Amino acid sequence: MTKYLLEIGTEELPAGQIEESCTRLEENFASELREANLSFSTMKTLSTPRRLTLIIDGLGDKQETISKKVKGPPVNKAFKEDGSATPQAEGFAAKNGLKVDQLDKEEYGKEVYLVANLTIEGRAAAEVLAEIAPRVIHQISGERLMRWGDCELKFVRPIRWIVSLLDNRVVNFKLDQIAAGQTTFGHRILAPGEIKLGHVDEYVEKLRAAKVLVCPQEREDLIRTQVSEIAESVLGKARQLSGPLLQEVVNITEWPQAIVGKFAEDYLTLPDTLLETVMVHHQRYFPVEKPKTTTATTGNLLPYFITISNNDTPSAVSEITQGNERVLRARLADGKFFFFDDQKTKLSARKDRLGQLTFQQGLGSYLDKTNRLTKLANKLSEKLKLEAKIAVPFERTMELCKLDLVTNLVGELTELQGYVGAWYAELEGEPPEVVQAIASHYSPRFTHEGIPADVVGRFVALLDKLDHVVGLFALGKKPSGSSDPFALRRNAQGLVDIIMDGLNEFKIDLEWLSDELLDTFEVMLAHDGGEKSKKKAFARETVKADFADFISQRLRGKLLDKGFGREIVEAVLSNGNPLNDLADTVARCRSAEKLFKSEAGITTARAGVRIGNILKSDSPDTFNPGALTEPVEKELWKNFNEQFQSKWEKNGEYRRPTNEQEYDEVLALLAPLAPHVDKFFEDVMVNDPDKAKRDTRHGLLKRIDQYYSVIASFPKLQPLLP
């Protein structure tokens, strides 16, 4: 089977862009092949810091031959009176590589047109690949593209060579000044020479012989094994053996070699998170922990670290070990100094300095943020009637949680914000609930981290993230395209996750909370602009609408991730204001979903769809039951009253269900009405020409529909009906 190899050899690529570049390489090449009608069986990408590689297997020898019909001008405009061709006909024929007498005539509708029946012979695969490959390379975009030398080409890093091999033949093309060939290169230090490839099948093994493991998964498995074995050799186990650190070291090495280093045991008196942050975020080391750890924040680590080298020679290993130990020792010394030096000043004594730290221009300092969120925490506690065991630490945490931003330790290691405040708060005797909430309120800090584990931390995180998103929207800094410099998408997703997964027992009204914040921001922004008039600092309704849409997008994705069908999600989100109670939205989704699991439920849903489809925006909200004249109308009204009036209505007003159980009860009461609804539609003309009758019938259906609509927009569920 024919194979094709494309290798783009570069200077060291940014580790965080390699996987995305490989994805684009594969997707774009596959799309180009399909468009070119060139078949293939499988496609895979390989990569190292110095190369992006694509291998295609089962590639067709040439494009498929296709027949194509091209419609031309009408015959009455294609020929002159003397029968000779007009310029329009000649141009159409020439465009398709034919003469006028080679064109056919076909009738379309009531008119006859010239038609070119073409047979397009497929070109050889090599010819097609030579056109596709340069195009695809240009399509691999990234952040901060660069040019080098005299090249006009832009790429993530300078391209140094290109391999383009179809089985054993070079597919020639030139990318700016770089000609494709069959020569690749080995490890920059261990085997820096050229490697001439005779066939695609030689690629992986020849590079392995040149100290390059071109398969990322193979490097990952090797690193995982080496790190685990070394950790066991010092009677411990490795941390961070999954996630961002592992992926990063995979993408910065071609020939990985795990190396163990040691640091002084007296540093183990520092918090584990401080040590781990220095090792992981700043040095890309794997920390080593004791086989049995505790819940204590200190004392779970061993005085070892494991680093991944790109060189396995004994002399290099020795030098690398000493160098890394020296660097880590200096970093830990700085951390230890700041940790103890900061404790000379209490957290509460840092408020003045917090006032000098700007949150966002126009939104004041971090002290302003702390003050407004402390007040909002008090209001939210009262609104939700929170128990003292939650409300008291919630408000206290809000006062303290940002104070560590002006400590020296956070200034040196910004990843420790929150943790530092928690350590110092604990040393100052703050309650455990406050300490834990200070540490957790930034969560989720990144994509794969969970929400805060504690309820107080969830409430603090909720207000913190909400203030960030609403404030930036008020400033007109909502994300555009893929750009999101203020991490608003991550913060908004965190909001949704916290409410739905951690605070679903509370009725969190995001609209009310955002209104409270916007009240404050209006005053601040107007004052910041030097205006003393009543002119608004921003278009409040626009900001509210944009914020609601932004949160709804995250909510929609969350509901789909929970397994709800797209039709269910859209129908539920279309009715009501999900921002008033996100947990209620989940309950309505569950109730609507249950309907389609039984025949009775489907019948109930079908009735709701019929009612919703016929009602208009101007259908009356009220009607006079005494105006009902037809027996089927009276029967429907009688059965409706029997089902709902005693429990859900009082003086003609309905009580809104508030939880999943009540939504289920409402749908259960609607079930026996379905046959009467069907008979109603069969026996009467709902849209009667007589306006009085039409309004009465619409009013009756509107009364029933309010129970359907409180759950979802049932017309949107029509695609689910059998």
Secondary structure, DSSP 8 states (H G I E B T S, - for coil): --EEEEEEEES---HHHHHHHHHHHHHHHHHHHHHTT---SEEEEEEETTEEEEEEES--SB---EEEEEEEEEGGGTB-TTS-B-HHHHHHHHHTT--GGG-EEEEETTEEEEEEEEEE---BHHHHHHHHHHHHHHH---SS-B--TT----BSS-EEEEEEEETTEE---EETTEE-BSEEE--TTTS-SEEE-SSGGGHHHHHHHTT----HHHHHHHHHHHHHHHHHHTT-EES--SSHHHHHHHTT-SS-EEEEEE--GGGGGS-HHHHHHIIIIIT--EEEE-SS--S-SSS-EEEEEEEEES---HHHHHHHHHHHHHHHHHHHHHHHHHHHHHTTS-GGGGHHHHTTSEEETTTEEHHHHHHHHHHHHHHHHHHHT--HHHHHHHHHHHHHTTGGGGSHHHHH-GGGTTHHHHHHHHHTT--HHHHHHHHHTT-S-STT----SSHHHHHHHHHHHHHHHHHHHHTT---BTTB-TT-HHHHHHHHHHHHHHHSTTS---HHHHHHHHHHHHHHHHHHHTT--SS--SS-HHHHHHHHHHHHHHHHHHHHHHTT--HHHHHHHHTSS-GGG-HHHHHHHHHHHHHHTTSHHHHHHHHHHHHHHHH--TTS-S---GGG--SHHHHHHHHHHHHHHHHHHEETTEE----SHHHHHHHHHHHGGGHHHHHHHHHHS-TT-SSHHHHHHHHHHHHHHHHHHHTT--GGGGGGG--
